[in-house]
Amino acid sequence: SADVDIFSDDDFSDLIRESHLGKGQRSVYIEQVRTTFFRSTMDWQTRAFTTTLENVEFCFLHPIDLLVSKLQRLAPKDLRAFKLVHAKTGFPKERDLIRALQSAVDLFRPPLPGERPAGDIFQNTQTVWRELFGKGIDVQKRIIQPVLAERAEAYGLNLPDWKKRLARLAPPKKRR
């Protein structure tokens, strides 16, 4: 895409517009967004490169996190970004994208009441898979179910019913 996103608690919209750097003013433009609007993998910050120059902090996202953030909407420019990154670098490989989407599995949850999703992430995932890898993907089986199984294990939901097991070990009751 052609935008450079900036995150700030301060409002820079007037400065961006007055500097002729806003959407519709340049082919590459600046767009101020709230950090809470960026939805990607849970661990995107661990892969981002961050540096500070004077009093400004710059955060450069890893391509996988940027691509995952585009999947919900998947406008034509977003699909072009997937194709461009893949054509130029061979990345992401199928396993990389599966791993990233597992880390972003909550993007596949139904929208909250009153929330209007930007697109159908299930369908968009299928579109990306066909375009990049030449085949479809079973999102439930390859992305969602492994994460749910991992969470159940971590939460102890897969533990055996010890009461039932112990009851089977008890000696039979004697008859009188």
Secondary structure, 3 states (H helix, E strand, C coil): CCEEEEECCCCCHHHHHHCCCCECCECCEEEEECHHHCCCCCCHHHHCEEEEECCEEEEECCHHHHHHHHCCCCCHHHHHHHHHHHHHHCCCCHHHHHHHHHHCHHHHCCCCCCCCCCCCHHHHHHHHHHHHHCCCCCHHHHHHHHHHHHHHHHCCCCCCCHHHHHHHHCCCCCCC
